[in-house]
Amino acid sequence: MRTIDIAQLAKKSGIPASTLRYYEEKNMIRSIGRNGLKRVYDEYVLEQLQFIALGQRAGFSLQDIQSMLVTKGGFEVNRDMLSQRAEGIAREVKQLKAIQRCLEHAAKCTAERHSECPKFQRLLSVAAKDAARKRK
């Protein structure tokens, strides 16, 4: 079992020591002791930090991520949570693509006024419907 102190862990992971201490306080990672004044971790904590980073990028709360972490460097993926989040991301991508098409068309549209362009008006209508659906 290899160990790593908090300074080395912060450097290798790119995560500030203050955040590492916060994760420890929230029981997301665990130190195995101290070397002088420095906290010491099993090296597997690096993998846990990568999992935390992935979860955050996917939009999960720290509480959701924490529920999937287990001791000894492992994690138990909640497939239902992942599936729901993947579906949410797919909806967001669809909305962003519609916005992208609208902006690209507006930038290139040759109509004298955008209010006179039927394609731009359709894109606006779709964007408005998506926004209304999102507010519900």
Wavefront OBJ file of the C-alpha trace (Angstrom):
o trace
v 0.000 0.000 0.000
v 1.492 3.295 -1.126
v 0.720 6.497 0.693
v 0.657 10.128 -0.325
v 0.595 13.237 1.844
v -1.900 16.039 1.338
v 0.576 18.321 -0.449
v 1.500 15.599 -2.945
v -2.160 14.691 -3.387
v -3.073 18.302 -4.077
v -0.279 18.565 -6.641
v -1.080 15.272 -8.403
v -4.840 15.817 -8.458
v -4.849 19.557 -9.104
v -7.296 19.952 -6.218
v -6.429 22.477 -3.501
v -5.635 21.092 -0.052
v -8.575 23.067 1.361
v -10.930 21.166 -0.964
v -9.322 17.868 0.009
v -9.935 18.681 3.672
v -13.538 19.601 2.808
v -14.030 16.276 0.989
v -12.631 14.505 4.036
v -14.992 16.438 6.301
v -17.893 15.268 4.054
v -16.610 11.639 4.247
v -15.903 11.525 0.526
v -12.241 10.637 1.061
v -10.440 9.421 4.146
v -6.956 10.030 5.457
v -5.164 7.138 7.105
v -3.200 9.251 9.541
v -0.584 11.935 9.718
v 3.062 12.366 8.947
v 3.982 15.194 11.284
v 1.328 17.824 10.649
v 0.417 16.593 7.168
v -2.512 14.285 6.487
v -1.590 11.064 4.720
v -3.820 9.121 2.303
v -3.735 5.789 0.539
v -2.835 6.406 -3.071
v -6.233 5.026 -4.189
v -7.731 8.357 -3.112
v -6.545 9.720 -6.484
v -9.066 7.434 -8.215
v -11.809 8.578 -5.854
v -10.976 12.194 -6.682
v -11.217 11.410 -10.394
v -14.642 9.881 -9.788
v -15.719 12.971 -7.821
v -14.527 15.226 -10.661
v -16.417 13.158 -13.238
v -19.571 13.290 -11.116
v -19.314 17.045 -10.762
v -18.773 17.483 -14.515
v -21.889 15.379 -15.083
v -23.869 17.699 -12.826
v -24.250 15.496 -9.772
v -24.324 17.092 -6.334
v -21.587 16.202 -3.854
v -24.238 14.378 -1.829
v -25.138 12.230 -4.850
v -21.466 11.501 -5.506
v -20.818 10.724 -1.854
v -23.617 8.150 -1.882
v -21.708 6.233 -4.591
v -18.325 6.265 -2.848
v -17.247 3.320 -0.755
v -14.096 2.676 1.226
v -10.865 1.298 -0.169
v -10.906 3.475 -3.246
v -14.015 2.067 -4.782
v -17.338 3.400 -5.864
v -20.677 1.831 -6.607
v -22.246 3.439 -9.628
v -25.974 4.027 -9.294
v -27.074 3.086 -12.795
v -30.531 4.650 -12.417
v -29.015 7.991 -11.401
v -26.575 7.837 -14.303
v -29.330 6.974 -16.751
v -31.512 9.851 -15.573
v -28.623 12.294 -15.774
v -27.664 11.044 -19.251
v -31.247 11.665 -20.406
v -31.126 15.159 -18.895
v -27.867 15.899 -20.680
v -29.385 14.670 -23.973
v -32.266 17.119 -23.512
v -29.835 19.945 -22.745
v -27.753 19.095 -25.834
v -30.877 19.184 -27.993
v -31.787 22.603 -26.599
v -28.269 23.919 -27.070
v -28.198 22.691 -30.669
v -31.448 24.549 -31.346
v -29.938 27.706 -29.869
v -26.787 27.184 -31.948
v -28.810 26.862 -35.161
v -30.753 30.017 -34.304
v -27.610 32.032 -33.647
v -25.811 30.725 -36.711
v -28.791 31.542 -38.912
v -29.171 35.009 -37.390
v -25.500 35.711 -38.054
v -25.723 34.637 -41.713
v -29.317 35.582 -42.562
v -29.568 37.773 -45.659
v -33.021 39.135 -44.827
v -33.044 42.856 -44.265
v -34.745 42.345 -40.900
v -34.773 39.150 -38.856
v -38.462 39.658 -38.135
v -39.083 39.097 -41.868
v -37.197 35.810 -42.073
v -39.515 32.759 -41.815
v -36.711 30.377 -40.827
v -35.552 32.686 -38.046
v -39.145 33.008 -36.821
v -39.493 29.183 -36.681
v -36.240 28.918 -34.737
v -37.451 31.579 -32.303
v -40.708 29.688 -31.834
v -38.874 26.446 -31.032
v -36.577 28.241 -28.582
v -39.571 29.872 -26.851
v -41.346 26.493 -26.493
v -38.220 24.907 -25.038
v -37.815 27.773 -22.579
v -41.468 27.489 -21.493
v -41.105 23.719 -21.049
v -37.963 24.233 -18.986
v -39.721 26.658 -16.613
v -42.454 24.090 -15.818
l 1 2 3 4 5 6 7 8 9 10 11 12 13 14 15 16 17 18 19 20 21 22 23 24 25 26 27 28 29 30 31 32 33 34 35 36 37 38 39 40 41 42 43 44 45 46 47 48 49 50 51 52 53 54 55 56 57 58 59 60 61 62 63 64 65 66 67 68 69 70 71 72 73 74 75 76 77 78 79 80 81 82 83 84 85 86 87 88 89 90 91 92 93 94 95 96 97 98 99 100 101 102 103 104 105 106 107 108 109 110 111 112 113 114 115 116 117 118 119 120 121 122 123 124 125 126 127 128 129 130 131 132 133 134 135 136
